[in-house]
C-alpha cells in the first residue's frame, strides 16, 4: 500500500485560514462555488485542477456493492488522461447543491 504524502495537504491551521477567507467573499454565488470546490478537493484528495474541472453531470449515485447503500461518485479525468471514479461525501453534495441553487439548477438524484 502506498503512503499518503501528508506534506501535500493543508494543515489544520491552513484549512481554518481558507474557511475564514471564504467567509469574507461578498458574492453569495461565488462563495458557494469556492466552498464547493474547496470541500470537494479536501474531502476527496483530488489534484488541484480536478475539482475546478469537475462538472455536475459527472456526479451520479451508485451502489458500490450489492446490498449496500447508494453513494455519490464523481468521474474524473485525471493525470495522464485516465478516468477514475471518486466517492463524494454527502456534505460535499450539499455544498454542490447549494452552489447549483444559486445558478437556478439542481443536481439530479438529490
C-alpha positions as CSV (number, residue, x, y, z in Angstrom):
1,X,0.0,0.0,0.0
2,X,1.2,3.5,-0.9
3,X,1.8,6.0,1.9
4,X,-0.1,9.3,1.7
5,X,2.2,12.3,1.5
6,X,0.7,14.4,4.3
7,X,3.1,17.2,3.4
8,X,1.0,17.9,0.3
9,X,-2.2,18.6,2.2
10,X,-3.4,21.5,4.2
11,X,-2.6,21.7,7.9
12,X,-5.5,22.4,10.2
13,X,-4.4,26.0,10.6
14,X,-4.2,26.4,6.8
15,X,-7.7,24.9,6.4
16,X,-9.2,27.3,9.0
17,X,-7.5,30.2,7.3
18,X,-9.1,29.2,4.0
19,X,-12.5,28.9,5.6
20,X,-12.2,32.3,7.2
21,X,-11.1,33.8,3.9
22,X,-14.0,32.1,2.2
23,X,-16.5,33.6,4.7
24,X,-15.2,37.0,3.6
25,X,-16.2,36.6,-0.1
26,X,-19.0,39.1,-0.5
27,X,-20.8,37.5,-3.5
28,X,-23.0,34.5,-2.3
29,X,-22.8,32.6,-5.6
30,X,-19.0,32.9,-5.7
31,X,-18.7,31.9,-2.1
32,X,-20.9,28.9,-2.7
33,X,-18.8,27.9,-5.7
34,X,-15.5,28.3,-3.8
35,X,-16.9,26.4,-0.8
36,X,-17.9,23.5,-3.1
37,X,-14.5,23.4,-4.8
38,X,-12.5,23.6,-1.6
39,X,-14.6,20.9,0.2
40,X,-14.6,18.6,-2.9
41,X,-10.8,18.8,-3.1
42,X,-10.2,18.4,0.6
43,X,-12.7,15.5,1.1
44,X,-11.7,13.5,-2.0
45,X,-7.9,14.2,-2.3
46,X,-8.3,15.3,-5.9
47,X,-5.4,17.0,-7.7
48,X,-5.5,20.8,-7.8
49,X,-7.1,21.2,-11.3
50,X,-9.6,18.3,-10.9
51,X,-12.2,19.9,-8.6
52,X,-12.5,23.0,-10.7
53,X,-12.7,21.0,-13.9
54,X,-15.4,18.7,-12.5
55,X,-19.0,19.1,-13.9
56,X,-22.2,18.4,-12.1
57,X,-23.2,16.0,-14.9
58,X,-20.2,13.8,-13.9
59,X,-21.7,13.2,-10.4
60,X,-24.0,10.2,-10.0
61,X,-25.5,7.9,-7.4
62,X,-24.2,4.4,-7.4
63,X,-24.3,1.3,-5.3
64,X,-20.7,0.2,-4.7
65,X,-21.6,-3.4,-3.5
66,X,-24.7,-5.4,-3.9
67,X,-26.9,-4.8,-0.8
68,X,-25.0,-1.6,0.2
69,X,-26.5,1.9,0.3
70,X,-26.0,4.2,-2.7
71,X,-23.2,6.7,-2.6
72,X,-22.2,9.6,-4.7
73,X,-19.5,9.1,-7.3
74,X,-17.6,11.7,-9.3
75,X,-16.0,10.6,-12.6
76,X,-12.7,12.5,-13.0
77,X,-10.4,12.8,-16.0
78,X,-7.1,12.8,-14.2
79,X,-3.4,12.8,-14.7
80,X,-2.4,11.0,-17.9
81,X,-6.0,11.5,-19.2
82,X,-7.1,8.5,-17.2
83,X,-10.7,8.2,-16.0
84,X,-11.2,7.3,-12.4
85,X,-14.2,7.3,-10.0
86,X,-14.0,9.0,-6.7
87,X,-16.6,8.7,-3.8
88,X,-18.0,12.1,-2.8
89,X,-19.3,12.6,0.8
90,X,-22.8,13.9,1.4
91,X,-21.5,17.1,2.9
92,X,-19.8,17.9,-0.4
93,X,-23.0,17.1,-2.3
94,X,-24.8,19.5,0.0
95,X,-22.3,22.2,-0.9
96,X,-22.7,21.4,-4.6
97,X,-26.5,21.6,-4.4
98,X,-26.2,25.0,-2.7
99,X,-24.0,26.3,-5.5
100,X,-26.3,24.9,-8.2
101,X,-29.3,26.5,-6.5
102,X,-27.5,29.9,-6.9
103,X,-27.4,29.1,-10.6
104,X,-31.0,28.0,-10.8
105,X,-30.1,24.4,-11.3
106,X,-30.4,21.2,-9.3
107,X,-28.3,18.0,-9.0
108,X,-30.3,15.1,-10.3
109,X,-30.8,12.4,-7.8
110,X,-30.8,14.6,-4.7
